[in-house]
Amino acid sequence: MPTPEMKQWADLTAGDFERYPVWIGVHNYDVDEPWYEESDEETFRPWTGQLPFAESRGIALVAATFELADGSVYPGYCQATPKDWDKPLPPIVRPDGSTITPASWSATHGRTKLSVMGLLSPEIFVGGRSFDFGLGHPTRRRDAVRSFYAAIRKKPHEVFPVRFAAQPKLATGITSGKLDGFFYFPNGASTFEIDRGEAFLDEDGTADAPPESGGAACETSVAAPAEEATASASGASVPELRSEADLRPADFERHPAWVRVQGLDMGEPWYAQAGKFTVRPWAGPTLVAPEKVFALIAATFVMRDGSEYPGYVKAIPENWADIVPPPLDLGDNVTLQAQAPKVLFGGSPLAILAEQRPCIFVAGQRIGFWYAYEFKKLCEARLKFYNAVGKAPERIFPIRFQGAPGLADGIVAGEIDGFCRIGLSRAGSGPRLEIER
């Protein structure tokens, strides 16, 4: 079989689904084919075999029709999902012989069967662009929602509910559904959100097109400059609060160290204003102790060709590899015991990137190098990174970074050889870390 046409998930268009109504994930299906090494988890190719696609080992994206509340119809696609999608995975055997019994998908994603939408991953094509319906992190919602409504030029009541269905006999399993709004089913949470996004729109229920940023609409949310401190209703001084996703170079020029509020400032009257990822400037008289405080430190990133860029890195303790995180609450009185990074990732030297989470600023954009299982986001970030830098990988990597001196104890330096993710692993083995360039 000759090498097929291959495309990255983020690059698929309505025209691709007109030519081929089913696209399958190469990394899940073509492991024995000669072109496999040219692919990653985001690579798809047309399915030219018998329909309906019924392979349990593969991921299939199938052409679908989206009907809005006002009766208008748009093209799109969704991921064919097995009918037993909520069946828990088999027990996981640890290196010491003990086992972990995974919970079902819905039990760890809001405790609702509606979380199947996170697996179906419906995307609609509007004006030559694709839009998903995931709300994502609260700090990024406004731009994503406004971008969608600006493209579709309709009000929420004209859009939702949205009904979508794949063309008949393309794939087995679940290939249709109804969306009452944008959804958020966070992993490990017992709650979920479904929201039509009215709060992010203008008074007349519309949205103007946001300025082009060179990336996906939901990728970046640039916060307006904030004052150094404000006063709360009680008269107490409120520090400058930021979401980590909104931090920019100017923030680190004003304050070279930012610390996470959650768990640190619980006794402050303004604590209720903070979210899980809210940070504030570090105002302590001494160095940040990373074993006690989650701290982001201004850093300089030096590429292989000698060019320098600003960024930041999380300070981590010297013994980071041996620290066991707290257990994860999965709900229904079920907890998942965590493992130290050294054990979880089999001693891989790449595990430090999962702790340091280095982020670089390029052309005003914040780009990270750790993506765990978020392969689509890695693909989008990589494309954005290379477009902004304008250099070939051999001129970029390895990137060496060094945190500003005199801010934190522990480790604030390191080296990046590419974008790090958790790859597929053999049954019975732990997660495997891989580098993508």
N, C-alpha and C positions, 0 to 999 in steps of 0.2 A: 504494500500500500504506500503510495507516495506521501510525502509530508503534507498534511492538510493545512488549510488556512487556519491560523491561530490568532486570537485577539485577547487582550486583557479585558477583564470584566468591566472596568470603568470606561473602556473605549467602545463598547457595543452600542449600536445605533438602531433606530427603527428600521432602517434599510437592511441591516444585517438580519433581522428577524423576518423581513419580507422575503429575503433570499433563502434563508434556512430557518424554519420555525422552531427548531430545537438546537440548542448549543450545550455541549457537555463539558464538564471540568476535566481537562487533560490529566491533572495530577491525581485524580481519583480513579481514572479509567485506563489510561494508556501507559501504565508503568513499564510494560515490556516493549514498548515501541521505541524506535531509534530517536524520535524527536522529543522523547520525554525529558531529556536533560535540558532542553531549550525552554522548558515551561516551569511555572510555579503554581501555587494554589489559586492564583487569580487568572490563569490562562484557560481559555475555552476554545473549542473548535466546533464546527457544524457536525450534527449527528446525521449520518447518511445511511444508517441501518434501518431495520424494520421498525415501524411505528405500531403501537405506542412504545416509547422508550420505557423499559421496565427493569433496568439493571439496578439492583440495590446498592452496588458498590460505587455508582457514579452520581454526580450532581448534574441535574438537568435544568436549564433555564428554558422556559417554553413561552412562545408568543401568546399574548393575552389581550383581550379587549377590556377597556375600562369605561364604564358608563357612570357619568356623574348624576347628581340629584336632579339637574335640569334637563336630563335626557341626552346631553352631548356625549360623544364617544371619542375615545383617544386610544392609540396603540400603546402597548407596554409589554411587560413580561413578568413572570413570577417563577419561583423555584418549586418544581414538583416535590411534594413532601409526602413521605410514606404515611399510610393510614394509621400505623402504630407509632406515630411520631412521639407520643408521650410515654412510651415504654422505657423504663430505666435501663441504662447500660449495664452490662455484666459487672460483677464485683471486680475491683482493682486490687491486685496482689502487690503489696509493698515488698521491698528488698528483704525485710526481716520476716516475711512470711505471713504477716497479718493482712487483713483485707479491709477495703473501704467499699461500702455499698452506696453507689451514686443515687441521688434522688432523681426523680423525673424532671423533664424540661420545665413543665408548668410549675412544679413545686419550688423551683429555684428562679422562676421568672414571673413573680407577682402572684403566684398561687391561683392562676386562672387559665382556663383552656383558650382564652383569647390570645395567649402568648404564642399560639401557632403562627401568628402573623410575623413574628420574628424569624421563623423558618421559611415561610412562604416568600418573604422579602419582596413584595410587589413593588415594581417601579413603572412609572408612567412617562411617556415621551410627550413633551410639550415644547413647541417652538424649536425643535432640533436638540433639546436637552432632555436628560433623564432626571427624574425626581423620585426619591423614595419617600416613604411616609413615616420614617422613624423620627421621633422628636429629638433623640440624642441628649447630650448633656445640657442642663438648663442654660449654661453660659453661651451656647451656640444656637439656641432655638430661634431667636428673633430673626436673624439674617436668613436662616434656612426657610422658615415659614413665609417671610415676606418675599423671598425670591420666588417661591412657588406661586404665590398668589399674583405677583407681578407678571409672571410668565403666562399664567392661565387666564388672567383678567376676569376673574369671577369672585363673587363674595362667598363666604363659608357656606351659607345655606344653599347656594347654587352648586356647590361641590359635593358636600357630604349629605347622606352616605354615598360612598363610592362602591360600586359592585364591579368585581373583575372576574373574568373566567378565561381560561386557556381555550384555544381552538380545540374542537373535539378530537379525541383519539391521538393526541400528541404524546401523552405520558400517562402512566398509571399513578395512583395515589390521589392526593388532594391538589387541585389546580384551580381553585376558585375561592372567593371569600367576599366579605363585606367590611368596609372600613367606615367607622363612624367618626373618624378623625385621625390625626397623627398619633402614633402610639409610642410608648416607652415602657419596656419590660426589662428593667435592669437585672443583671445576673446577681443572684444571691439576695435579692430583695423580696419582701413579702407584700409589697404594694406595687401598683402600676398606674400609668396615666394614659388617658385618651382625651385629646384636646383638639378642637378645630382651629385653634390659633387666633381667635378673635382679639385676645389681649395684645397681640403683636402688631395689629393693623391700625390704620388711621381711623378717625371717628366715623367715616363713611363706610368702613368695612373693606377698604381697598389698600393696596400697597404699591408704592412706586418701585421701579426696578432699582436695586442697590448698585453701588458702583462696582465695576469689574475689579476683581482682586487677583485674577490669574489662577484661581483654584475653584474647588467646588463651593457652592453657596454656603454649605453648612460647615466648611472647614475653618473659617476664621471670623472672629467677632472682635473688632477693634473697639475698645472701650474709650470713651471720652476722658480727657485728663481729669483727675480727681484732685480735690484739695488735700493738703497735708493731713488735716484732721477736721472733723465737724463736731457738733454738739448733739447729744441725744436729748430726748424729751426730758430726761431726768437731770440734764445739765452735765453729765459725765462726758469727758473727752472721748470721741470715737476715732480710732486710728484709720488711716487710709486702708480700705478693704478692697481686695481684688480677687477674682477667680484666677487660678493658675493659668487657664487657657487664654486669659486676656492680657497676661504680662507681655510687655514690650521692652525694647532696649532702653527707652527713656526711663522706665520704672527702675531698672537696675543702675542707671546713671544717678538717679536720686537716692536710691537705697540699694546697696549691693547685696543685701541679704533679706530674704522674705521667709516668714515662717507660717506654717499652717495653723489656723485658729482652732480647728476642732481638737478637743482634748487638751488644749493649752490654756485657753482663755475662758473656760466654762464659768468662772465666777464674775465675769464682766457683764455689765448691764446691756451691752450691745451684742452679746454672743448670739442672741436669737436672729440677728441680721445675717449671720454667717452660714454658708452652706458647707458641704462636706469638703469641697476643694478650695475654700476661701483662704487667702493668705494675707498677711500684713507685714509691714517693715519690721525688722528685728531692731529693737531699741535697747537690748540688754547691754550692760557694761562689760560683759566678758564674751569670750568666744562661744559660738553656738556649740552645744554638746549634742551631736547627732543621735546618740543613744537615747536621748530624752525628747528632742525636738525635731520635727520634720522641717528641714531648712533647705531652701533653694539659694544657691550662691552664684553670683556673677562669675562668668568664666570666659576665657579666650580660647577660640577654636582655631587651630593652625592646620591647614590642608597640606597635602604632600608637596604642592608647588610653592609653599611658603606663604600663601595668602591667608589673612587673618579675618575672623568674623566674631562678633559678640554672641553670647549665649548664656546658658546657666546649667548648673548641675546640682543634684541633690547630694548633700554631704552625708556620708555613711560611716558607721563605726569601723574600726580596724577589723573587728571580728564579725563583720556582716554575714559571712557565709555560714556561720554557726547559729545565728539567731533564729529561733522558731517563732513565727507570727502567731497571734492569738487565733483560736479556733473560729471557723466561719459558720455562722448561724444560717442553716438552710430552712428554718421554719419547721413547724410541726414537731418540736422538740428533737430535731435532728441537727447535729453539728458535725462539721467536717474538720478533723484534726489536721492542722497545717504542718508543713515540714520546713526545715531549714533549707536555704537555697542550695547548699552543698549537697544535700541529700536529694532534694527535688529534681535537680538538673544534673545529677550524676557527676558532680565535680567539674562541670564545664566552665572554662574561664570566661565564657560569654555571659554567665549568670550575673556578673557584676553590673551589666547594662540594665538589667531588670530592676536593680536597686538604685543605681545612679540616675537613670532616666535623663541622659543629657539631651538638651534642646539647643539648636542653633538658630540665630536670626539671619535670614538672607533676604535682601530686598524688602524688608519690612514684614516678612512672614516668619512665623514660628514653626519650626520643623523638628520633630523628635526622631529618634532612631530605635525606639523599642515599641513593638506592636503586638506582642503576645500572639493571640489567635486572630487578631483583626487584620486579615490579609488584604481585604479590599482597601482599608484605610492606608495600609503600608504601600499599596500600589499607587494610590492617589498622592500620597506624600512624596514618594520617590519621583514621580513625574513632576510634581511641583518643584521639588528640590533641584533636579537637573535643569529644568527650564529657568529657574532663578539664578543658578550658579553659572550655567553656560559652559561647563567643562566636562571632559570625559572622565569616567571613574578613575582611570590610572593617574590623573592629575589631582584627584581629590583625596583618595584613600591611600594609606590610613590617615585619619584625622586625629590629632592629639589635642586634648583640652586640659586646661589648668584653671582651677578656681582661683579667684582673687585671694591673695594672702591675708592673714590676720582676721579672718571672719569665722572660721569653724575649725574644730578639731576633726580628726578622722581623715577619710580619703576624699579628696576633691579634685582628683586628676585621673586621667585615663586615656584610652585609645579606642577609636571606632574604626572598624574595617568595613562597615556597611550597615544596612538596616537589619535589625535583629528580630527574629520571630520564633515562635514555637512550631516546629515542623511535625510531620507525621512520624509516629514511632511504631515499632513492632509490638505486637500483643505481649503484655506482661512486663514491658520495659517502661521507664519513666519518660517524661517529655524530652524531646531533643531540640536543642537550640541551633538555629541556622542563620547564616548571613546572606542577605540578598543585596546585590548592587544594581 
